[in-house]
Amino acid sequence: MTQDLEQKLWSIASGIPFDSEYFLQASPTRKLKKENLFSKEFETYFLELGSGWGEVAIEMARKQPNTGFVLMEKKFDRIRHTFRGIERHSLKNVKILCVNFNWFLEDVFAENVFSQILLNFPDPWPKRRHHKNRTMNPKFLYSLKTLLPIGGKFSFATDYGPYARRVLRIFRDDDRFRPEEIELKFERSEIPVSHFERKKREEGKRIYYIDRILIKK
């Protein structure tokens, strides 16, 4: 990434599109630590990358009041919808960064901030010439290693089989992560079903779930 492009992206990421107490602000000069995320300290912290309409994190936040949930989402209509959900349930443990998480994830947060990171249904970029745009690659594992502590968990879901197989290969080539239970699951109970996931199931699509635990830096 050129310096000019990096500065331009940081300029976008540092801006807040509209006023809300639920926004966090990214900065190129200060990485966000746990104490910067909320007005109170939580037992654990959860990061959702590309949170969509926010329904997954909001349901989890209602059931886990001792966990702070940080969501990264770039689309304004989805952010506004999420804010309405936060207000409807009077949640004090959900904040949003209006940032494209593919830009510079490990530069936004300090090390070891999150106990769990969720990536639900990222764009699979099915055409071979577009594979370079996929989120899941060896460099992304570096970001996970930076943000998770030893024992921290990464959860991934996709409805595109070739992408799931590629993600399995990426993790097999990296000895810093191990499967939580098995390499690949077709059911998942600990994370709520999103609107997108429900739609895919209704279409008869198989969902692939991959969970990994960080075992060494």
C-alpha positions as protocol buffer text, in pm:
chain_id: "A"
residue {
  index: 1
  type: MET
  ca { x: 0 y: 0 z: 0 }
}
residue {
  index: 2
  type: THR
  ca { x: 144 y: 338 z: -99 }
}
residue {
  index: 3
  type: GLN
  ca { x: 173 y: 613 z: 161 }
}
residue {
  index: 4
  type: ASP
  ca { x: -74 y: 835 z: -27 }
}
residue {
  index: 5
  type: LEU
  ca { x: -332 y: 555 z: -43 }
}
residue {
  index: 6
  type: GLU
  ca { x: -281 y: 471 z: 323 }
}
residue {
  index: 7
  type: GLN
  ca { x: -334 y: 835 z: 421 }
}
residue {
  index: 8
  type: LYS
  ca { x: -649 y: 852 z: 211 }
}
residue {
  index: 9
  type: LEU
  ca { x: -789 y: 535 z: 369 }
}
residue {
  index: 10
  type: TRP
  ca { x: -709 y: 660 z: 718 }
}
residue {
  index: 11
  type: SER
  ca { x: -883 y: 988 z: 637 }
}
residue {
  index: 12
  type: ILE
  ca { x: -1196 y: 793 z: 548 }
}
residue {
  index: 13
  type: ALA
  ca { x: -1168 y: 561 z: 847 }
}
residue {
  index: 14
  type: SER
  ca { x: -1117 y: 848 z: 1091 }
}
residue {
  index: 15
  type: GLY
  ca { x: -1438 y: 1019 z: 989 }
}
residue {
  index: 16
  type: ILE
  ca { x: -1776 y: 950 z: 1147 }
}
residue {
  index: 17
  type: PRO
  ca { x: -2068 y: 973 z: 901 }
}
residue {
  index: 18
  type: PHE
  ca { x: -2324 y: 1096 z: 1158 }
}
residue {
  index: 19
  type: ASP
  ca { x: -2336 y: 1164 z: 1530 }
}
residue {
  index: 20
  type: SER
  ca { x: -2399 y: 874 z: 1764 }
}
residue {
  index: 21
  type: GLU
  ca { x: -2278 y: 770 z: 2106 }
}
residue {
  index: 22
  type: TYR
  ca { x: -2241 y: 417 z: 1972 }
}
residue {
  index: 23
  type: PHE
  ca { x: -1955 y: 500 z: 1733 }
}
residue {
  index: 24
  type: LEU
  ca { x: -1590 y: 427 z: 1797 }
}
residue {
  index: 25
  type: GLN
  ca { x: -1334 y: 630 z: 1605 }
}
residue {
  index: 26
  type: ALA
  ca { x: -1025 y: 483 z: 1441 }
}
residue {
  index: 27
  type: SER
  ca { x: -700 y: 679 z: 1448 }
}
residue {
  index: 28
  type: PRO
  ca { x: -363 y: 632 z: 1277 }
}
residue {
  index: 29
  type: THR
  ca { x: -187 y: 768 z: 1585 }
}
residue {
  index: 30
  type: ARG
  ca { x: -356 y: 567 z: 1861 }
}
residue {
  index: 31
  type: LYS
  ca { x: -451 y: 203 z: 1865 }
}
residue {
  index: 32
  type: LEU
  ca { x: -772 y: 125 z: 2049 }
}
residue {
  index: 33
  type: LYS
  ca { x: -715 y: -57 z: 2378 }
}
residue {
  index: 34
  type: LYS
  ca { x: -978 y: -222 z: 2595 }
}
residue {
  index: 35
  type: GLU
  ca { x: -1014 y: 92 z: 2806 }
}
residue {
  index: 36
  type: ASN
  ca { x: -1087 y: 299 z: 2492 }
}
residue {
  index: 37
  type: LEU
  ca { x: -1380 y: 86 z: 2376 }
}
residue {
  index: 38
  type: PHE
  ca { x: -1644 y: 141 z: 2646 }
}
residue {
  index: 39
  type: SER
  ca { x: -1702 y: 359 z: 2949 }
}
residue {
  index: 40
  type: LYS
  ca { x: -1675 y: 50 z: 3172 }
}
residue {
  index: 41
  type: GLU
  ca { x: -1454 y: -258 z: 3167 }
}
residue {
  index: 42
  type: PHE
  ca { x: -1598 y: -591 z: 3057 }
}
residue {
  index: 43
  type: GLU
  ca { x: -1482 y: -943 z: 3134 }
}
residue {
  index: 44
  type: THR
  ca { x: -1429 y: -1028 z: 2766 }
}
residue {
  index: 45
  type: TYR
  ca { x: -1443 y: -854 z: 2429 }
}
residue {
  index: 46
  type: PHE
  ca { x: -1591 y: -982 z: 2102 }
}
residue {
  index: 47
  type: LEU
  ca { x: -1521 y: -846 z: 1753 }
}
residue {
  index: 48
  type: GLU
  ca { x: -1754 y: -902 z: 1456 }
}
residue {
  index: 49
  type: LEU
  ca { x: -1610 y: -822 z: 1114 }
}
residue {
  index: 50
  type: GLY
  ca { x: -1873 y: -707 z: 867 }
}
residue {
  index: 51
  type: SER
  ca { x: -2164 y: -711 z: 1112 }
}
residue {
  index: 52
  type: GLY
  ca { x: -2436 y: -647 z: 852 }
}
residue {
  index: 53
  type: TRP
  ca { x: -2769 y: -557 z: 1012 }
}
residue {
  index: 54
  type: GLY
  ca { x: -2630 y: -626 z: 1360 }
}
residue {
  index: 55
  type: GLU
  ca { x: -2879 y: -895 z: 1456 }
}
residue {
  index: 56
  type: VAL
  ca { x: -2614 y: -1151 z: 1555 }
}
residue {
  index: 57
  type: ALA
  ca { x: -2420 y: -923 z: 1789 }
}
residue {
  index: 58
  type: ILE
  ca { x: -2732 y: -767 z: 1939 }
}
residue {
  index: 59
  type: GLU
  ca { x: -2878 y: -1105 z: 2032 }
}
residue {
  index: 60
  type: MET
  ca { x: -2546 y: -1213 z: 2180 }
}
residue {
  index: 61
  type: ALA
  ca { x: -2504 y: -883 z: 2366 }
}
residue {
  index: 62
  type: ARG
  ca { x: -2847 y: -924 z: 2528 }
}
residue {
  index: 63
  type: LYS
  ca { x: -2748 y: -1267 z: 2658 }
}
residue {
  index: 64
  type: GLN
  ca { x: -2389 y: -1176 z: 2752 }
}
residue {
  index: 65
  type: PRO
  ca { x: -2399 y: -843 z: 2939 }
}
residue {
  index: 66
  type: ASN
  ca { x: -2043 y: -895 z: 3069 }
}
residue {
  index: 67
  type: THR
  ca { x: -1898 y: -902 z: 2718 }
}
residue {
  index: 68
  type: GLY
  ca { x: -1822 y: -591 z: 2515 }
}
residue {
  index: 69
  type: PHE
  ca { x: -1915 y: -628 z: 2147 }
}
residue {
  index: 70
  type: VAL
  ca { x: -1732 y: -424 z: 1883 }
}
residue {
  index: 71
  type: LEU
  ca { x: -1874 y: -434 z: 1529 }
}
residue {
  index: 72
  type: MET
  ca { x: -1703 y: -325 z: 1209 }
}
residue {
  index: 73
  type: GLU
  ca { x: -1943 y: -233 z: 928 }
}
residue {
  index: 74
  type: LYS
  ca { x: -1906 y: 14 z: 639 }
}
residue {
  index: 75
  type: LYS
  ca { x: -2263 y: 46 z: 506 }
}
residue {
  index: 76
  type: PHE
  ca { x: -2459 y: 333 z: 662 }
}
residue {
  index: 77
  type: ASP
  ca { x: -2806 y: 179 z: 627 }
}
residue {
  index: 78
  type: ARG
  ca { x: -2693 y: -131 z: 814 }
}
residue {
  index: 79
  type: ILE
  ca { x: -2528 y: 78 z: 1083 }
}
residue {
  index: 80
  type: ARG
  ca { x: -2845 y: 283 z: 1139 }
}
residue {
  index: 81
  type: HIS
  ca { x: -3046 y: -39 z: 1163 }
}
residue {
  index: 82
  type: THR
  ca { x: -2801 y: -172 z: 1420 }
}
residue {
  index: 83
  type: PHE
  ca { x: -2824 y: 149 z: 1623 }
}
residue {
  index: 84
  type: ARG
  ca { x: -3203 y: 112 z: 1638 }
}
residue {
  index: 85
  type: GLY
  ca { x: -3156 y: -239 z: 1775 }
}
residue {
  index: 86
  type: ILE
  ca { x: -2908 y: -116 z: 2036 }
}
residue {
  index: 87
  type: GLU
  ca { x: -3151 y: 153 z: 2150 }
}
residue {
  index: 88
  type: ARG
  ca { x: -3452 y: -78 z: 2146 }
}
residue {
  index: 89
  type: HIS
  ca { x: -3283 y: -315 z: 2390 }
}
residue {
  index: 90
  type: SER
  ca { x: -3099 y: -40 z: 2586 }
}
residue {
  index: 91
  type: LEU
  ca { x: -2765 y: -212 z: 2533 }
}
residue {
  index: 92
  type: LYS
  ca { x: -2453 y: -64 z: 2690 }
}
residue {
  index: 93
  type: ASN
  ca { x: -2211 y: -324 z: 2555 }
}
residue {
  index: 94
  type: VAL
  ca { x: -2219 y: -267 z: 2177 }
}
residue {
  index: 95
  type: LYS
  ca { x: -2011 y: -17 z: 1976 }
}
residue {
  index: 96
  type: ILE
  ca { x: -1949 y: 19 z: 1602 }
}
residue {
  index: 97
  type: LEU
  ca { x: -1654 y: 122 z: 1390 }
}
residue {
  index: 98
  type: CYS
  ca { x: -1758 y: 248 z: 1046 }
}
residue {
  index: 99
  type: VAL
  ca { x: -1445 y: 108 z: 883 }
}
residue {
  index: 100
  type: ASN
  ca { x: -1370 y: -143 z: 610 }
}
residue {
  index: 101
  type: PHE
  ca { x: -1194 y: -408 z: 816 }
}
residue {
  index: 102
  type: ASN
  ca { x: -992 y: -526 z: 514 }
}
residue {
  index: 103
  type: TRP
  ca { x: -784 y: -208 z: 514 }
}
residue {
  index: 104
  type: PHE
  ca { x: -560 y: -225 z: 820 }
}
residue {
  index: 105
  type: LEU
  ca { x: -720 y: -429 z: 1094 }
}
residue {
  index: 106
  type: GLU
  ca { x: -413 y: -482 z: 1313 }
}
residue {
  index: 107
  type: ASP
  ca { x: -341 y: -107 z: 1300 }
}
residue {
  index: 108
  type: VAL
  ca { x: -678 y: -13 z: 1453 }
}
residue {
  index: 109
  type: PHE
  ca { x: -661 y: -219 z: 1774 }
}
residue {
  index: 110
  type: ALA
  ca { x: -395 y: -293 z: 2031 }
}
residue {
  index: 111
  type: GLU
  ca { x: -271 y: -649 z: 2074 }
}
residue {
  index: 112
  type: ASN
  ca { x: -474 y: -918 z: 2254 }
}
residue {
  index: 113
  type: VAL
  ca { x: -789 y: -707 z: 2283 }
}
residue {
  index: 114
  type: PHE
  ca { x: -1051 y: -965 z: 2182 }
}
residue {
  index: 115
  type: SER
  ca { x: -1133 y: -1307 z: 2321 }
}
residue {
  index: 116
  type: GLN
  ca { x: -1327 y: -1399 z: 2006 }
}
residue {
  index: 117
  type: ILE
  ca { x: -1345 y: -1272 z: 1648 }
}
residue {
  index: 118
  type: LEU
  ca { x: -1632 y: -1357 z: 1411 }
}
residue {
  index: 119
  type: LEU
  ca { x: -1628 y: -1340 z: 1032 }
}
residue {
  index: 120
  type: ASN
  ca { x: -1966 y: -1439 z: 888 }
}
residue {
  index: 121
  type: PHE
  ca { x: -2014 y: -1496 z: 515 }
}
residue {
  index: 122
  type: PRO
  ca { x: -1749 y: -1269 z: 361 }
}
residue {
  index: 123
  type: ASP
  ca { x: -1764 y: -1223 z: -15 }
}
residue {
  index: 124
  type: PRO
  ca { x: -1625 y: -1550 z: -160 }
}
residue {
  index: 125
  type: TRP
  ca { x: -1501 y: -1386 z: -481 }
}
residue {
  index: 126
  type: PRO
  ca { x: -1564 y: -1710 z: -674 }
}
residue {
  index: 127
  type: LYS
  ca { x: -1383 y: -1616 z: -997 }
}
residue {
  index: 128
  type: ARG
  ca { x: -1017 y: -1717 z: -990 }
}
residue {
  index: 129
  type: ARG
  ca { x: -895 y: -1375 z: -1101 }
}
residue {
  index: 130
  type: HIS
  ca { x: -1070 y: -1224 z: -799 }
}
residue {
  index: 131
  type: HIS
  ca { x: -931 y: -1463 z: -535 }
}
residue {
  index: 132
  type: LYS
  ca { x: -675 y: -1199 z: -437 }
}
residue {
  index: 133
  type: ASN
  ca { x: -964 y: -995 z: -294 }
}
residue {
  index: 134
  type: ARG
  ca { x: -1069 y: -1260 z: -44 }
}
residue {
  index: 135
  type: THR
  ca { x: -1041 y: -1169 z: 323 }
}
residue {
  index: 136
  type: MET
  ca { x: -912 y: -1511 z: 424 }
}
residue {
  index: 137
  type: ASN
  ca { x: -542 y: -1532 z: 337 }
}
residue {
  index: 138
  type: PRO
  ca { x: -215 y: -1582 z: 529 }
}
residue {
  index: 139
  type: LYS
  ca { x: -184 y: -1208 z: 598 }
}
residue {
  index: 140
  type: PHE
  ca { x: -525 y: -1207 z: 763 }
}
residue {
  index: 141
  type: LEU
  ca { x: -405 y: -1478 z: 1001 }
}
residue {
  index: 142
  type: TYR
  ca { x: -137 y: -1233 z: 1113 }
}
residue {
  index: 143
  type: SER
  ca { x: -412 y: -988 z: 1206 }
}
residue {
  index: 144
  type: LEU
  ca { x: -592 y: -1259 z: 1404 }
}
residue {
  index: 145
  type: LYS
  ca { x: -269 y: -1349 z: 1583 }
}
residue {
  index: 146
  type: THR
  ca { x: -221 y: -985 z: 1676 }
}
residue {
  index: 147
  type: LEU
  ca { x: -572 y: -922 z: 1811 }
}
residue {
  index: 148
  type: LEU
  ca { x: -632 y: -1253 z: 1990 }
}
residue {
  index: 149
  type: PRO
  ca { x: -458 y: -1374 z: 2306 }
}
residue {
  index: 150
  type: ILE
  ca { x: -336 y: -1731 z: 2342 }
}
residue {
  index: 151
  type: GLY
  ca { x: -656 y: -1934 z: 2371 }
}
residue {
  index: 152
  type: GLY
  ca { x: -856 y: -1676 z: 2175 }
}
residue {
  index: 153
  type: LYS
  ca { x: -1108 y: -1803 z: 1921 }
}
residue {
  index: 154
  type: PHE
  ca { x: -1180 y: -1721 z: 1558 }
}
residue {
  index: 155
  type: SER
  ca { x: -1514 y: -1825 z: 1404 }
}
residue {
  index: 156
  type: PHE
  ca { x: -1584 y: -1831 z: 1031 }
}
residue {
  index: 157
  type: ALA
  ca { x: -1886 y: -1921 z: 817 }
}
residue {
  index: 158
  type: THR
  ca { x: -1947 y: -1944 z: 443 }
}
residue {
  index: 159
  type: ASP
  ca { x: -2200 y: -2102 z: 210 }
}
residue {
  index: 160
  type: TYR
  ca { x: -1942 y: -2144 z: -68 }
}
residue {
  index: 161
  type: GLY
  ca { x: -1772 y: -2483 z: -52 }
}
residue {
  index: 162
  type: PRO
  ca { x: -1455 y: -2397 z: -249 }
}
residue {
  index: 163
  type: TYR
  ca { x: -1391 y: -2103 z: -17 }
}
residue {
  index: 164
  type: ALA
  ca { x: -1434 y: -2325 z: 288 }
}
residue {
  index: 165
  type: ARG
  ca { x: -1182 y: -2572 z: 148 }
}
residue {
  index: 166
  type: ARG
  ca { x: -936 y: -2289 z: 82 }
}
residue {
  index: 167
  type: VAL
  ca { x: -973 y: -2162 z: 438 }
}
residue {
  index: 168
  type: LEU
  ca { x: -904 y: -2512 z: 570 }
}
residue {
  index: 169
  type: ARG
  ca { x: -583 y: -2526 z: 367 }
}
residue {
  index: 170
  type: ILE
  ca { x: -473 y: -2187 z: 496 }
}
residue {
  index: 171
  type: PHE
  ca { x: -516 y: -2299 z: 857 }
}
residue {
  index: 172
  type: ARG
  ca { x: -347 y: -2635 z: 795 }
}
residue {
  index: 173
  type: ASP
  ca { x: -39 y: -2447 z: 678 }
}
residue {
  index: 174
  type: ASP
  ca { x: -25 y: -2236 z: 996 }
}
residue {
  index: 175
  type: ASP
  ca { x: 68 y: -2413 z: 1319 }
}
residue {
  index: 176
  type: ARG
  ca { x: -35 y: -2119 z: 1536 }
}
residue {
  index: 177
  type: PHE
  ca { x: -400 y: -2226 z: 1520 }
}
residue {
  index: 178
  type: ARG
  ca { x: -576 y: -2552 z: 1602 }
}
residue {
  index: 179
  type: PRO
  ca { x: -935 y: -2668 z: 1552 }
}
residue {
  index: 180
  type: GLU
  ca { x: -1157 y: -2613 z: 1854 }
}
residue {
  index: 181
  type: GLU
  ca { x: -1315 y: -2956 z: 1811 }
}
residue {
  index: 182
  type: ILE
  ca { x: -1317 y: -3072 z: 1449 }
}
residue {
  index: 183
  type: GLU
  ca { x: -1183 y: -2909 z: 1134 }
}
residue {
  index: 184
  type: LEU
  ca { x: -1519 y: -2840 z: 974 }
}
residue {
  index: 185
  type: LYS
  ca { x: -1875 y: -2827 z: 1109 }
}
residue {
  index: 186
  type: PHE
  ca { x: -2215 y: -2804 z: 940 }
}
residue {
  index: 187
  type: GLU
  ca { x: -2405 y: -2690 z: 1250 }
}
residue {
  index: 188
  type: ARG
  ca { x: -2333 y: -2418 z: 1503 }
}
residue {
  index: 189
  type: SER
  ca { x: -2533 y: -2342 z: 1816 }
}
residue {
  index: 190
  type: GLU
  ca { x: -2326 y: -2086 z: 2008 }
}
residue {
  index: 191
  type: ILE
  ca { x: -2369 y: -1802 z: 1755 }
}
residue {
  index: 192
  type: PRO
  ca { x: -2717 y: -1684 z: 1647 }
}
residue {
  index: 193
  type: VAL
  ca { x: -2834 y: -1737 z: 1290 }
}
residue {
  index: 194
  type: SER
  ca { x: -2822 y: -1419 z: 1083 }
}
residue {
  index: 195
  type: HIS
  ca { x: -3085 y: -1312 z: 831 }
}
residue {
  index: 196
  type: PHE
  ca { x: -2843 y: -1395 z: 550 }
}
residue {
  index: 197
  type: GLU
  ca { x: -2769 y: -1737 z: 692 }
}
residue {
  index: 198
  type: ARG
  ca { x: -3138 y: -1816 z: 736 }
}
residue {
  index: 199
  type: LYS
  ca { x: -3205 y: -1715 z: 375 }
}
residue {
  index: 200
  type: LYS
  ca { x: -2927 y: -1940 z: 248 }
}
residue {
  index: 201
  type: ARG
  ca { x: -3059 y: -2232 z: 451 }
}
residue {
  index: 202
  type: GLU
  ca { x: -3407 y: -2179 z: 308 }
}
residue {
  index: 203
  type: GLU
  ca { x: -3252 y: -2193 z: -39 }
}
residue {
  index: 204
  type: GLY
  ca { x: -3108 y: -2533 z: 50 }
}
residue {
  index: 205
  type: LYS
  ca { x: -2748 y: -2415 z: 75 }
}
residue {
  index: 206
  type: ARG
  ca { x: -2504 y: -2602 z: 299 }
}
residue {
  index: 207
  type: ILE
  ca { x: -2328 y: -2380 z: 553 }
}
residue {
  index: 208
  type: TYR
  ca { x: -1965 y: -2445 z: 644 }
}
residue {
  index: 209
  type: TYR
  ca { x: -1837 y: -2344 z: 989 }
}
residue {
  index: 210
  type: ILE
  ca { x: -1469 y: -2328 z: 1080 }
}
residue {
  index: 211
  type: ASP
  ca { x: -1351 y: -2246 z: 1434 }
}
residue {
  index: 212
  type: ARG
  ca { x: -987 y: -2208 z: 1534 }
}
residue {
  index: 213
  type: ILE
  ca { x: -807 y: -2145 z: 1863 }
}
residue {
  index: 214
  type: LEU
  ca { x: -480 y: -1949 z: 1876 }
}
residue {
  index: 215
  type: ILE
  ca { x: -225 y: -2173 z: 2050 }
}
residue {
  index: 216
  type: LYS
  ca { x: 96 y: -1975 z: 1999 }
}
residue {
  index: 217
  type: LYS
  ca { x: 216 y: -1641 z: 1875 }
}
